[in-house]
Amino acid sequence: MALKANRLKIGDTYREQIVEDLKRTQIIQYAGASGDYNPVHSDEVFAVKVAGFPSIFAHGMLTMGMTGKMLTNYVGDGRLTYYGVRFTSQVWPGDDLEAMATVEAIREEDQGKRYVDLRVETFNQKGVLVLSGSASALIDP
């Protein structure tokens, strides 16, 4: 069901748990799907002994993709017109992530088309912000 402008107000939020107990396997599968085999994401020995991290960690784009799924669950498939983020902290194996979209503006453009502008944030189980950004989507009147 598509969002409707007359049912939204500034400050409305939508939250969704996007992953529980992120598995190393999921990170490796993303490496294969994306073609990004940077060893900090796939080689534990390299990540720890060479790069100095406590473990491998998830690709930022994996977090962005999971957060994007939350957005399309909220606004509907094919409705996003913009989506941009910053990665603010690493996501580690075992992390739980919750994503949130907050309505920042409802506007009309392009001969009466309605849009919603959203602040997008994803947090881990400790409340640490791991992704922040914004999105816009076409909505029904």
C-alpha positions in Angstrom: 0.0 0.0 0.0 1.5 3.3 -1.0 2.0 6.2 1.4 -0.6 9.0 1.2 0.3 12.6 1.7 -2.9 13.3 3.7 -1.9 10.6 6.2 1.6 11.8 6.8 2.9 14.5 9.1 6.4 15.9 9.8 8.1 13.8 12.5 6.3 10.6 11.6 8.7 7.6 11.9 8.9 4.1 10.6 11.2 1.6 12.2 12.3 -1.9 11.1 14.7 -4.5 12.4 16.8 -5.1 9.3 19.2 -7.8 10.6 19.5 -9.9 13.7 22.9 -11.4 14.5 24.6 -10.6 11.2 26.5 -13.7 10.1 30.0 -13.8 8.6 28.4 -15.9 5.9 26.1 -13.0 4.9 29.1 -10.7 4.7 31.0 -13.2 2.5 27.9 -13.7 0.3 27.7 -10.0 -0.2 31.3 -9.9 -1.2 30.5 -12.5 -3.9 27.4 -10.7 -5.1 29.1 -7.3 -5.2 32.5 -8.4 -6.4 34.1 -6.5 -3.5 36.6 -8.9 -2.1 38.5 -6.3 0.0 40.2 -8.5 2.6 38.9 -6.4 5.5 35.5 -7.8 4.7 36.5 -11.4 4.0 39.9 -12.4 5.4 40.0 -12.6 9.2 43.8 -12.9 9.5 44.3 -9.9 7.2 41.6 -7.8 9.0 43.1 -8.5 12.4 46.8 -8.9 12.0 47.5 -6.6 9.0 44.7 -4.0 9.2 44.4 -3.9 13.0 40.6 -4.4 13.2 39.1 -6.7 15.8 37.4 -8.8 13.0 36.2 -8.6 9.5 33.3 -6.1 9.1 30.4 -5.6 6.7 30.6 -3.6 3.5 29.0 -0.2 3.9 26.9 -1.0 0.8 25.5 -4.1 2.5 24.2 -1.9 5.3 22.9 0.6 2.7 21.1 -2.2 0.8 19.4 -3.6 4.0 18.4 -0.1 5.0 17.1 0.5 1.4 14.9 -2.5 1.8 13.4 -0.9 4.9 12.7 2.2 2.8 10.9 0.3 0.1 8.9 -1.6 2.7 7.7 1.8 4.0 7.2 3.8 0.8 6.5 1.0 -1.7 8.4 -0.5 -4.6 9.4 1.8 -7.4 8.7 4.9 -5.4 12.1 6.0 -4.3 13.4 9.0 -6.3 16.6 9.6 -4.2 18.6 7.7 -1.6 22.0 8.8 -0.3 23.9 7.9 2.9 27.1 8.2 4.9 28.6 5.3 6.7 29.3 6.4 10.3 30.6 3.3 12.0 31.5 -0.3 11.2 29.0 -3.1 11.3 30.5 -6.3 12.8 29.5 -10.0 12.7 26.9 -10.6 15.4 25.4 -7.1 15.1 21.7 -6.4 15.2 20.6 -3.4 13.1 17.4 -1.3 13.3 16.7 1.2 10.6 14.4 4.3 10.9 12.9 6.7 8.5 11.6 10.1 9.7 9.4 12.4 7.7 11.1 15.7 7.3 9.0 17.3 4.5 6.0 16.6 2.3 6.1 18.6 -0.9 4.5 19.0 -4.3 6.4 19.4 -7.6 6.2 18.4 -11.2 2.6 19.5 -11.9 1.0 18.2 -8.7 3.2 15.2 -7.9 3.6 14.6 -4.1 6.9 13.7 -2.5 8.1 12.8 1.0 11.6 13.6 2.2 13.0 11.3 4.8 15.9 11.3 7.2 17.3 7.8 7.3 19.3 6.3 10.2 20.5 2.8 11.1 21.6 1.9 14.6 23.3 -1.2 16.0 22.2 -3.0 19.2 24.3 -0.6 21.3 22.5 2.4 19.9 25.5 3.4 17.8 24.6 5.2 14.5 26.2 3.1 11.7 24.5 4.9 8.7 22.8 8.2 8.2 21.3 9.8 5.1 18.2 10.9 3.3 15.7 9.7 0.8 12.8 11.0 -1.2 9.9 9.1 -2.6 6.8 9.7 -4.7 3.6 9.4 -2.6 -0.1 9.4 -3.4 -2.1 12.6 -2.6 
